[in-house]
Amino acid sequence: MKTGFRAIRCARSWEKNRLEQEASRLDEGRLYAEQVAQLYQPLLLSVAATLVGIALFAVAQWDVVSQAKVLLWVSIVTGVTLLRVVLAIAYHRASGPVESARLWGGLFVFGAGMAGVAWGVGGILMFPAGNIEHQVMLVLVILGICAGATTTLSVVPLAAYLFLVPAMLPVTALFVSSGHRVSVVVGRMLLLSFGFFLSRTRHTYRSSRQNILLRMAA
């Protein structure tokens, strides 16, 4: 008899644990769906700002680097940006975003990584050798883009990391390895900025996650 009661208690305990784990998975799914929604929400606005920045930066560098390189970079970064626009439109038109959040989140992260690569390529192609004034302009553009990305992408840290690493490290390596005293100092400042952006990403992620959890619990 005691063995039977013990078996029943064990079965009930197992079922309770299973239900709690299932509820936890559902909550995590809802949480991630909210995070993905926050990723896509400001995308179209940030894309518009990016396109304006691309045009202004291309005009500024037009006479100090090869025009073929400028056109190549503009083509690359504009193509990636428009692909992300198509992705955002498809997400907003899709039904059942909660059930497919992992798919849409993965696609967004991939797009963010491609955008980071495009800006990293720009840091190389648009680097004006021997022109410190326009080199500083290049740094300001990259830092501005990365600061904005840290704010908008940190809700899913992987998206921010995959953008920041390829966007910042190539141009940082150019400055550090140039041998010019001022350029080396700028390169070190870029490294410090890179570390700050990573730290800011973690902080923003924790804050946004906590806000979503509080909203879900209300």
C-alpha positions in Angstrom: 0.0 0.0 0.0 2.8 2.4 1.0 4.6 1.6 -2.2 1.5 2.5 -4.2 1.1 5.8 -2.5 4.7 6.6 -3.0 4.4 5.8 -6.7 1.3 8.1 -7.0 3.2 10.9 -5.3 6.2 10.4 -7.6 3.9 10.5 -10.6 2.2 13.7 -9.4 5.6 15.3 -8.7 6.9 14.3 -12.1 3.7 15.7 -13.8 4.0 19.0 -11.8 7.7 19.4 -12.8 6.8 18.7 -16.4 4.0 21.3 -16.4 6.3 23.8 -14.7 9.0 23.2 -17.4 6.4 23.5 -20.1 5.2 26.8 -18.7 8.8 28.0 -18.4 9.3 27.2 -22.1 6.2 29.0 -23.0 7.3 32.1 -21.0 10.7 32.0 -22.7 9.0 31.8 -26.1 6.8 34.8 -25.3 9.8 36.7 -24.0 11.9 36.0 -27.1 8.9 37.0 -29.3 8.7 40.3 -27.5 12.4 40.8 -28.0 12.2 40.1 -31.7 9.2 42.5 -32.0 11.4 45.2 -30.4 14.1 44.5 -32.9 11.8 44.9 -35.9 9.9 47.9 -34.6 12.4 50.6 -35.3 14.1 49.0 -38.3 12.4 51.0 -41.0 13.2 54.3 -39.3 16.8 53.3 -38.7 17.1 52.1 -42.3 16.0 55.6 -43.6 18.6 57.3 -41.4 21.2 54.8 -42.6 20.5 55.6 -46.3 20.9 59.3 -45.6 24.1 58.6 -43.8 25.4 56.5 -46.7 24.7 59.3 -49.2 26.4 62.0 -47.1 29.4 59.9 -46.3 29.9 58.9 -50.0 29.8 62.6 -51.0 32.3 63.5 -48.3 34.8 60.8 -49.3 34.2 61.1 -53.1 37.3 63.2 -53.8 39.7 61.6 -51.3 39.4 57.9 -52.2 38.9 56.0 -55.4 35.4 56.7 -56.8 35.2 53.1 -57.9 35.6 52.0 -54.3 33.0 54.5 -53.1 30.5 53.2 -55.7 31.3 49.6 -54.7 30.7 50.3 -51.1 27.5 52.2 -51.7 26.2 49.3 -53.7 27.1 46.8 -51.0 25.7 48.6 -48.1 22.6 49.8 -49.9 21.9 46.2 -51.1 22.2 44.8 -47.6 20.0 47.7 -46.2 17.2 47.1 -48.8 17.3 43.3 -48.0 16.7 44.2 -44.4 13.8 46.4 -45.4 12.2 43.5 -47.3 12.8 41.3 -44.3 11.1 43.8 -42.0 8.1 44.1 -44.3 7.7 40.3 -44.5 7.9 40.1 -40.7 5.1 42.7 -40.2 2.9 40.9 -42.7 3.5 37.5 -41.3 0.9 35.8 -39.1 1.6 34.1 -35.8 4.9 35.9 -35.0 5.0 34.3 -31.5 5.1 30.8 -32.9 7.8 31.7 -35.5 9.8 34.1 -33.4 13.0 31.9 -33.6 12.9 32.0 -37.4 12.4 35.8 -37.6 14.9 36.4 -34.8 17.5 34.3 -36.7 16.8 36.1 -39.9 17.2 39.5 -38.2 20.5 38.5 -36.5 21.8 37.3 -39.9 20.8 40.6 -41.5 22.5 42.5 -38.7 25.7 40.5 -39.2 25.6 41.3 -42.9 25.1 45.0 -42.2 28.1 44.9 -39.9 30.2 43.3 -42.6 29.1 45.9 -45.1 30.1 48.8 -42.8 33.4 46.9 -42.0 34.1 46.7 -45.7 33.3 50.4 -45.9 35.9 51.1 -43.2 38.5 49.5 -45.5 37.4 50.8 -48.9 36.6 54.4 -47.7 39.9 54.7 -45.7 41.8 57.7 -47.2 45.5 57.0 -46.8 47.5 60.1 -45.7 44.4 62.2 -45.1 43.9 62.4 -41.4 41.0 64.8 -41.6 38.9 62.4 -43.6 40.2 59.5 -41.6 38.7 61.1 -38.5 35.4 61.6 -40.5 35.5 57.9 -41.2 35.9 57.1 -37.5 33.0 59.5 -36.6 30.7 57.8 -39.1 31.6 54.3 -37.9 31.2 55.3 -34.2 27.9 56.9 -34.9 26.5 53.9 -36.7 27.8 51.5 -34.0 26.4 53.7 -31.2 23.0 53.6 -32.9 23.2 49.8 -33.4 24.1 49.3 -29.8 20.9 51.0 -28.8 18.6 49.2 -31.2 20.1 45.8 -31.4 21.0 45.1 -27.7 17.6 43.6 -27.0 19.1 40.5 -28.6 22.8 40.7 -27.8 23.9 38.3 -30.6 22.5 40.8 -33.2 24.5 43.6 -31.6 27.7 41.5 -31.4 27.5 40.3 -35.0 27.2 43.9 -36.1 29.8 45.5 -33.9 32.6 43.0 -34.4 32.9 43.2 -38.3 31.9 46.9 -38.4 34.6 48.2 -35.9 37.5 45.8 -35.9 38.7 46.2 -39.6 39.0 50.0 -39.4 40.5 49.7 -35.9 43.2 47.4 -37.3 44.0 49.9 -40.0 44.6 52.7 -37.6 46.6 50.6 -35.1 48.9 49.2 -37.8 49.4 52.4 -39.7 52.5 53.4 -37.7 51.5 57.1 -37.5 51.4 58.3 -33.9 48.0 60.0 -34.2 46.5 57.1 -36.1 47.7 54.7 -33.4 46.0 56.8 -30.7 42.8 56.9 -32.7 43.0 53.1 -33.1 43.3 52.7 -29.3 40.4 55.0 -28.8 38.4 52.8 -31.2 39.3 49.7 -29.1 38.1 51.5 -26.0 34.9 52.5 -27.7 34.4 48.9 -28.9 34.7 47.7 -25.3 32.2 50.3 -24.1 29.7 49.3 -26.8 30.0 45.6 -25.7 29.4 46.6 -22.1 26.5 48.9 -23.0 25.0 46.0 -25.0 25.0 43.8 -21.9 23.5 46.5 -19.7 20.8 47.4 -22.2 19.9 43.8 -22.7 19.4 43.2 -19.0 17.3 46.3 -18.7 15.1 45.5 -21.7 14.6 41.9 -20.6 13.6 43.0 -17.1 11.1 45.5 -18.6 9.5 42.8 -20.8 9.3 40.4 -17.9 7.5 43.0 -15.7 5.1 43.7 -18.5 4.4 40.0 -19.0 3.7 39.6 -15.3 1.3 42.6 -15.1 
